[in-house]
Structure formats: structure tokens, C-alpha cells
Amino acid sequence: MRQLIVAATLVISTQAFGQQGKLNVLKISTPKQLQGYFKYTGNDIPLISGHRGGPDKNAPENSIEAMANTLSFTPATFEIDPRLTKDSVVVLLHDDTLDRTTTGHGKLNKYTFEEVRKLKLKDVNGNETPFHIPTLEEAIIWAKGKTVLILDKKDVPFTTTAALIKKHHAEAWVMITVHNAKEAKFYYDDNKEVMFEAFVKTKKAMEEYEKAGIPWAQIMAYVGPQDKPENKEIFDLLHQRGVMCMISTAPVYDKLPTVEERARAYAQIIKSGADVIEADRAIEAAAAVKSLQPAKTDKKKFFGKK
């Protein structure tokens, strides 16, 4: 029965958006291709990652429907938030409580998956949608051949995350967020093919990843939430190692009041030296940096339609 529910959810979610045309997908099918997608060359296409799955009107955060909606406009990766239910099912939910993004109330870990599955998700305007909280496993299955998922660190044990990636042989399309070299080393020692979105905000942090023996080819670096002159030094050091650098616009620039102000901010982030923008407003960010794409680049091979 559980398998039938998963299959039905994946079909409905794929059909919910993008019916007017094909999805923009990432043509990544091996860990080496994933490393190539994130390798800094100096002639790269600005990359977009949808924060919390790239939510929008009628497309709730941390839902397969939101990711499909974003891909109907632009290719993107997606940062998502795995959490545990009372019966230890890994689902997608940013907060530890249900109130803000679902029709439920209270702590997620007080409810079983069967109970959680009956709830409806709310969109960015707080409106109820027909969509339900997905499991991480459903998202992994859906994402294959379409996009790359980046798993944030919440309350899921490292061993559970590592086992799910291995179960689905998903090293080519599932990455792990790590806050320091110690966390990266745990996953790398367990699985030499896994790739990271790693916090590398300082030279000291960079040196710690090197000391831990984490290959730079398997890191995309999160540098912080602000476009500031001080970023240049860490950008340059990471670029010398072939590492792309990411700014998350969710805390600051996504909150600017107008489309025009946000567009200028997204474009300036790329002009300042960042390579990846992680945005709540992923569709807007993609449109704002489209003109900054190089005329010729080997990275075009990673983009397609499905």
C-alpha cells in the first residue's frame, strides 16, 4: 500500500505543474557529472538553487509541486529540509512545528506519518493547497533525472541520511549540507562519492576541510547570506581550488520590496563573484541573472528539457 501511495504521489506531482510544456532539467546521471556541474571554470553559467524547494503561489515550500513549478520556468537545484515524524519517517518540513506551512498544529514529532499525511500544505500566502507533506524518499525518487536535491541539516541522524542516499544510489542527484569539516568527514568516510554544500565562510574553515581530506571537487561552498566586499578573498581562494561559491538570498535580498530591487540584487551578487544563488524566489533570481550567462560555455551540456 505504501508503494502505491508513493507512486500515485509522484505521478500527480509531476502532472500538477508544467503541463503547458516540458520541465527544464539537469542532465546529471553520475557523481562525476555532478562534480563537473559545480566545478568553477571562470566561464560558468550562473546557477540557481531553490531554497526550501523554491516556493511560490499555490506551490508550498518543501513540496514536490513547488520544485516542479520552478522547473517549468528554469533549471535549478533545490535545498530541502528533512525532519522526522513520531514514527521516524523522514518527511520534508522546515520548521519543527506544523502551524506555519500546514493545516496542522504543534510539533511534527508528536505525529505519526499517517497522521501527518492527512494534512494539507499552505503556500507562501498562507493559503491552503491540495498538496501533502512528502517524504524525503518520494522527493529522491521524483528528482532523479530532473534536478539535484540538497539536504539541509535538521533532526535526521547522519546515519539515516547516508543510508537513504546509498539505498537509491543517489550520489549523482542528492547532496548534503554540512556546517563544518567534521560533519563532512563523517559522510565522506562512509561514502567517497557523496557531494556537499559546505559552509566555508572563512579561511580557517577552508583549511579545516583540507586538513580533513575532503576533496574540493566534492564541495560547493556556502559563503554566507550577504553580498559584501569581504567575500572577495574567500571567493578567490575557493575559485583557485575549482570550487563554486554560493550566496543565500533568503534572509536579506529575497525580502526587498520590489521585483526591480530584487533583480538588481541578484545580478550584483553574480557580478561580485558568486556563482550560485540560493533563493526563495528562484524563478525571479533565474530571470535576473539570465543576461549574465556567457555566450559560449561547456556548462550548457548539463541543461535540457523533459
C-alpha positions as CSV (number, residue, x, y, z in Angstrom):
1,M,0.0,0.0,0.0
2,R,2.8,2.4,0.9
3,Q,4.4,1.8,-2.5
4,L,1.1,2.6,-4.3
5,I,0.8,5.9,-2.4
6,V,4.3,6.9,-3.3
7,A,3.7,6.1,-7.0
8,A,0.5,8.0,-7.1
9,T,2.0,11.0,-5.4
10,L,4.9,11.1,-7.9
11,V,2.5,11.0,-10.9
12,I,0.2,13.6,-9.6
13,S,3.1,15.9,-8.6
14,T,4.7,15.7,-12.0
15,Q,1.4,16.5,-13.7
16,A,0.4,19.3,-11.3
17,F,2.8,21.8,-13.0
18,G,4.5,22.1,-16.3
19,Q,1.5,20.7,-18.3
20,Q,1.9,23.5,-20.8
21,G,5.4,22.4,-21.7
22,K,8.4,20.4,-20.7
23,L,10.4,20.8,-17.5
24,N,13.8,22.4,-17.5
25,V,16.1,19.6,-16.2
26,L,19.7,19.0,-15.2
27,K,21.3,16.2,-17.3
28,I,23.3,14.8,-14.4
29,S,23.4,11.0,-14.0
30,T,26.8,10.3,-12.3
31,P,28.7,11.7,-9.4
32,K,31.4,12.8,-11.7
33,Q,28.9,14.8,-13.8
34,L,27.6,16.4,-10.6
35,Q,31.1,17.4,-9.7
36,G,31.5,18.8,-13.2
37,Y,28.3,20.8,-12.9
38,F,29.7,22.6,-9.8
39,K,33.3,22.9,-11.0
40,Y,34.4,26.5,-11.2
41,T,36.0,27.3,-14.6
42,G,35.7,31.1,-14.8
43,N,33.3,30.7,-17.7
44,D,30.3,29.4,-16.0
45,I,26.5,29.8,-16.2
46,P,25.2,31.5,-13.0
47,L,23.4,28.7,-11.1
48,I,20.1,28.8,-9.2
49,S,19.1,26.8,-6.2
50,G,15.6,27.0,-4.8
51,H,15.6,27.5,-1.1
52,R,13.1,25.3,0.7
53,G,12.2,23.8,-2.6
54,G,11.5,27.1,-4.4
55,P,8.0,28.0,-3.0
56,D,5.6,30.2,-4.9
57,K,1.8,31.0,-5.0
58,N,0.0,27.6,-5.0
59,A,3.4,25.9,-4.7
60,P,4.1,25.3,-1.0
61,E,7.7,25.2,0.3
62,N,9.3,21.8,0.7
63,S,6.9,20.2,-1.8
64,I,7.5,18.2,-5.0
65,E,4.9,20.5,-6.5
66,A,7.0,23.6,-5.8
67,M,10.0,22.0,-7.3
68,A,8.1,21.0,-10.4
69,N,6.7,24.5,-10.7
70,T,10.2,26.1,-10.6
71,L,11.5,23.6,-13.2
72,S,8.6,24.7,-15.5
73,F,10.4,28.1,-15.7
74,T,14.1,27.4,-15.1
75,P,16.6,24.6,-14.4
76,A,17.6,24.6,-10.7
77,T,18.8,22.6,-7.8
78,F,16.7,22.6,-4.6
79,E,17.6,22.9,-0.9
80,I,15.1,21.0,1.2
81,D,14.6,20.2,4.9
82,P,14.2,16.6,6.1
83,R,12.7,16.0,9.5
84,L,11.4,13.0,11.5
85,T,7.8,12.2,12.4
86,K,6.9,10.4,15.6
87,D,7.4,7.0,14.0
88,S,10.7,8.1,12.4
89,V,9.6,8.6,8.8
90,V,11.7,11.3,7.1
91,V,9.5,14.0,5.6
92,L,10.1,17.5,4.3
93,L,9.3,20.3,6.6
94,H,11.4,23.4,7.5
95,D,10.0,24.2,11.0
96,D,9.8,21.7,13.8
97,T,6.2,22.7,14.1
98,L,3.3,22.3,11.6
99,D,1.5,25.5,12.1
100,R,3.1,27.9,9.6
101,T,3.1,25.7,6.5
102,T,0.4,23.1,7.0
103,T,-3.2,22.8,8.3
104,G,-1.8,21.0,11.4
105,H,-0.8,22.3,14.8
106,G,2.0,21.6,17.2
107,K,5.3,19.7,16.9
108,L,5.9,17.4,13.9
109,N,7.5,14.8,16.1
110,K,4.3,14.4,18.1
111,Y,2.5,13.0,15.0
112,T,2.9,9.7,13.1
113,F,3.4,9.8,9.3
114,E,-0.1,8.5,8.8
115,E,-1.5,11.5,10.8
116,V,0.8,14.0,9.0
117,R,-0.2,12.7,5.6
118,K,-3.8,13.8,6.2
119,L,-2.7,17.5,6.5
120,K,-2.7,20.0,3.6
121,L,0.2,22.3,2.8
122,K,-0.1,26.1,2.8
123,D,1.5,28.3,0.1
124,V,3.6,31.4,0.5
125,N,0.5,33.5,1.1
126,G,-0.8,31.1,3.8
127,N,-3.5,29.7,1.5
128,E,-4.4,26.0,1.8
129,T,-3.5,23.9,-1.2
130,P,-4.5,20.3,-2.2
131,F,-0.9,19.1,-1.6
132,H,0.5,17.0,1.2
133,I,3.8,16.8,3.1
134,P,6.1,14.5,1.0
135,T,8.6,12.0,2.3
136,L,12.3,12.5,1.6
137,E,12.2,9.2,-0.2
138,E,9.5,10.4,-2.5
139,A,11.4,13.5,-3.3
140,I,14.6,11.5,-4.1
141,I,12.7,9.2,-6.4
142,W,11.0,12.1,-8.2
143,A,14.2,14.2,-8.6
144,K,16.2,11.6,-10.5
145,G,16.9,12.8,-14.0
146,K,15.3,16.2,-13.3
147,T,17.3,18.1,-10.6
148,V,19.6,17.9,-7.6
149,L,18.4,17.9,-4.0
150,I,20.5,19.5,-1.3
151,L,19.6,18.1,2.1
152,D,19.7,20.7,5.0
153,K,20.7,19.6,8.5
154,K,17.7,19.3,10.8
155,D,16.9,16.4,13.2
156,V,17.6,13.4,11.0
157,P,20.5,11.3,12.1
158,F,23.5,11.4,9.8
159,T,23.4,7.6,9.5
160,T,19.8,7.7,8.3
161,T,20.6,10.3,5.6
162,A,23.7,8.4,4.5
163,A,21.6,5.1,4.3
164,L,18.9,6.7,2.2
165,I,21.4,8.0,-0.4
166,K,23.0,4.6,-0.6
167,K,19.7,2.8,-0.9
168,H,18.8,4.8,-4.0
169,H,22.4,5.1,-5.4
170,A,21.6,8.8,-5.4
171,E,25.1,10.3,-5.1
172,A,24.5,11.9,-8.6
173,W,21.5,13.9,-7.6
174,V,21.4,14.2,-3.8
175,M,23.9,16.4,-1.9
176,I,24.3,17.0,1.8
177,T,24.6,20.3,3.7
178,V,27.5,20.3,6.2
179,H,28.3,23.1,8.6
180,N,31.9,22.1,9.2
181,A,34.7,19.7,8.2
182,K,33.9,17.2,10.9
183,E,30.4,16.6,9.5
184,A,31.8,16.3,6.0
185,K,34.3,13.8,7.1
186,F,31.6,11.6,8.6
187,Y,29.8,11.3,5.3
188,Y,32.9,11.1,3.2
189,D,34.4,8.3,5.3
190,D,31.1,6.5,4.8
191,N,30.7,7.2,1.1
192,K,33.5,8.5,-1.1
193,E,31.1,9.7,-3.9
194,V,28.9,12.0,-1.9
195,M,28.9,15.7,-2.6
196,F,28.5,18.6,-0.2
197,E,27.1,22.1,0.1
198,A,29.6,23.1,2.7
199,F,29.8,26.1,4.9
200,V,33.1,27.7,4.0
201,K,32.8,31.3,5.2
202,T,36.4,31.8,6.4
203,K,40.0,30.8,5.6
204,K,40.1,28.8,8.8
205,A,37.1,26.8,7.7
206,M,38.7,26.2,4.3
207,E,41.9,24.9,5.9
208,E,39.9,22.6,8.1
209,Y,38.2,20.9,5.1
210,E,41.7,20.5,3.5
211,K,43.1,19.0,6.7
212,A,40.2,16.6,6.9
213,G,40.9,15.4,3.4
214,I,37.6,16.4,1.8
215,P,38.2,16.7,-2.0
216,W,37.4,20.2,-3.2
217,A,35.9,18.6,-6.3
218,Q,33.1,17.4,-4.0
219,I,32.3,20.7,-2.4
220,M,30.1,23.6,-3.4
221,A,30.8,26.4,-0.9
222,Y,28.1,28.4,1.0
223,V,29.9,31.7,1.8
224,G,27.0,33.5,3.5
225,P,23.8,35.5,3.1
226,Q,25.3,38.9,2.1
227,D,27.0,40.4,-0.9
228,K,29.9,42.3,0.6
229,P,33.5,43.3,-0.4
230,E,34.9,41.0,2.3
231,N,33.7,38.0,0.3
232,K,36.3,38.6,-2.4
233,E,39.2,36.9,-0.6
234,I,37.3,33.7,0.1
235,F,35.8,33.7,-3.4
236,D,39.3,33.9,-4.9
237,L,40.8,31.2,-2.7
238,L,37.9,28.8,-3.4
239,H,37.9,29.6,-7.2
240,Q,41.6,28.8,-7.3
241,R,40.6,25.3,-6.0
242,G,37.9,24.9,-8.6
243,V,35.1,25.5,-6.1
244,M,31.9,27.4,-6.9
245,C,30.6,29.8,-4.2
246,M,27.0,30.3,-3.2
247,I,25.2,33.3,-1.6
248,S,21.8,32.6,0.0
249,T,19.5,35.5,-0.6
250,A,16.6,34.2,1.5
251,P,17.4,36.2,4.7
252,V,18.1,39.5,3.0
253,Y,17.7,40.1,-0.7
254,D,14.5,38.0,-1.2
255,K,12.8,40.3,1.3
256,L,13.4,43.5,-0.8
257,P,10.0,45.1,-1.5
258,T,10.0,45.3,-5.4
259,V,10.8,42.9,-8.2
260,E,13.2,45.5,-9.6
261,E,15.2,45.9,-6.4
262,R,15.5,42.1,-6.0
263,A,16.6,41.7,-9.7
264,R,19.3,44.3,-9.2
265,A,20.5,42.5,-6.1
266,Y,20.5,39.0,-7.7
267,A,22.5,40.4,-10.7
268,Q,25.0,42.2,-8.4
269,I,25.7,39.0,-6.4
270,I,26.9,37.3,-9.6
271,K,28.8,40.3,-10.7
272,S,30.6,40.4,-7.3
273,G,32.0,36.9,-7.9
274,A,29.4,34.4,-6.6
275,D,28.5,31.5,-8.8
276,V,25.3,30.2,-7.2
277,I,22.3,32.0,-5.8
278,E,20.1,30.1,-3.3
279,A,16.7,31.9,-3.3
280,D,13.2,31.5,-2.0
281,R,12.3,33.4,-5.2
282,A,14.2,31.0,-7.5
283,I,12.2,31.9,-10.6
284,E,12.8,35.6,-10.2
285,A,16.5,35.1,-9.5
286,A,16.9,33.0,-12.6
287,A,15.3,35.7,-14.8
288,A,17.5,38.4,-13.2
289,V,20.8,36.7,-14.0
290,K,20.0,35.2,-17.4
291,S,21.6,38.0,-19.3
292,L,24.9,37.3,-17.4
293,Q,25.3,33.9,-19.0
294,P,28.5,33.6,-21.1
295,A,27.9,33.3,-24.8
296,K,29.9,30.1,-25.0
297,T,30.4,27.7,-22.1
298,D,30.9,24.0,-21.7
299,K,28.3,24.0,-18.9
300,K,25.4,24.1,-21.4
301,K,25.7,20.4,-21.8
302,F,24.1,20.0,-18.3
303,F,20.8,21.7,-19.2
304,G,17.9,20.0,-21.1
305,K,14.1,19.6,-21.3
306,K,12.0,16.6,-20.2
